[in-house]
Every structure is written in C-alpha cells, then in structure tokens.
C-alpha cells in the first residue's frame, strides 16, 4: 500500500518529468533557430540582444507578480546560472554555428545530460547509483564518438565551441535547478536574466548592426524564438522539472533533444540528416530509460 508521503513524492516526480519534457521540447528548436539567426546577425549581437529581450520580459513578469528581491545568498548562484545559460551557452553555440551546421552541432547536445549529472553531484548534492553512470556514459560515448569520427561537414573550432558550451550549460542547469528548490523555477531564470541586463543591453547596443535591411525573415523568426522561448519560457518548465524530479534524473531527458532537433533542422532548414545521425540520436535516447531507473 502506498503511503501519502510516497504518493506525493510520485506525483512530484511525475510532474518533474512532464515539466522537463516540455522544456526540452522547447529547447529542441534553439539550435535550428540560432542557425537561422546567425546567417544574417552577428553572434555577439544575437547573444546580447536575445538576453536583453528576455530580461525585459522577465522584469515585467517579476513586477506584475510582485516578486520580492532575492536574498544576498542567492546572488552568486544566480550569477553562475546567468554565466552558464544566459551568456555562455548562447554565445558559444552562436560562434559554433558559424562553422558547423545545426544538424552537426545538435549531436553535441547529447553530452549535456552527463555534464548536468556531474554538476548535480558537485553542486546539487545528488548521489545517483553506479548503474546510472553506466547508462549516462554510454549515451555520451555514442555521441562523442560520432562527433570525433563523423564525416559530416564540421570544423575543429566549431566542435570546440560546442564542447565548451555544453560544459558551461551543464553548470548553469545544475546551479539554477538547485536554486529553484527554494526560489522557484521561473523566478530563477527571471532574476538571472535581470542580473545580466546591465551588461547585455549595452553590449547589444554596441554591436548593433549598421543596417537591418539585409536581415531575412527566417533570421528574425529565429531571433524571436531564441529570445522568448529558448531564453525564458523553456527555462520556466525546465528548472521546475529539474527541481521536482531530480537534476541528474530529469537531466537525462536532454538525450531526446538531438532526436527532436534533427527533425526540425531537416524540416525547417532543409539540412541533410544522415542515417548515422539518426542512429546516434536513437542510441542516446535508449540510454534514458536505463539512466532513469537507477537515478535515485
């Protein structure tokens, strides 16, 4: 017989996985949208402008819902979160996508669950069972092996940008999720964005293009998507999911992201998605089930 405490825990875990999946579904469009945006917009401008737009929306949300200023003890974790997911990941992926296709870069996202799990242990105090690491490593090994030996169009500098981006993003995910337990998921990303605004807005103005006349409609659509959905709405679901279901466990849902994003890259950007890409993504997805079972 299931006790009331166990039932509440099961509901919390289920809610965490649902919220996490919704967040990953939104994030799946980030790299294709970024690829479309950097075709006509400077990566530095794109990074700063998308963060500024999201920060202004977050500020409106915080004011409208009368949220109190976070305590001093949360400032450093919020800054780490902002450096990881507001500045680091968007900038590094924007730079990478000048050298590699979004289909090629998407496969690197398969490394994010392992990075997030490592930081969940270092920063979140979680302790997954040994079998969890076997499944997590298996998924990451498949992805890393593909990246190293793939014959698809890519470059060493583009791959390096993507590798560093997943490391800083994993830190930002784990730090933000840890803080979400006490501050709340949407509040964490909102305050992180607001803290970054005094830096990101001036940089956006400094890197402002001389003219927007040559910016195509797909680039504007990509910019709008990464500003509103990738930088704000997706994180509302994602941080709530990580906080409720466990950072290491729910973080494994990121292995679904390459599979979904590859389809979007092919559908929206008409990029070539090879059978090898699909096989690698599918193999990574299959590791989620095993990792989930031994996460706690």
Secondary structure, DSSP 8 states (H G I E B T S, - for coil): ---HHHHHHHHHHHHHHHHHHHHHHHHTTHHHHHHHHHTTS-HHHHHHHHHHHHHHHHHHHHHHTT-----GGGHHHHHHHIIIIIIIHHHHHHHHTTTS-HHHHHGGGGGHHHHHHHHHHHHH-----HHHHHHHHHHHHHHHHHHHH--SS--HHHHHHHHHHHHHHHHHHHHHHHHHHHH-HHHHHHHHHHHHHHHHHHHHHHT--S--TT--HHHHHHHHHIIIIIIIIHHHHHHHHHHHH-HHHHHTTHHHHHHHHHHHHHHHH-----HHHHHHHHHHHHHHHHHHHT--
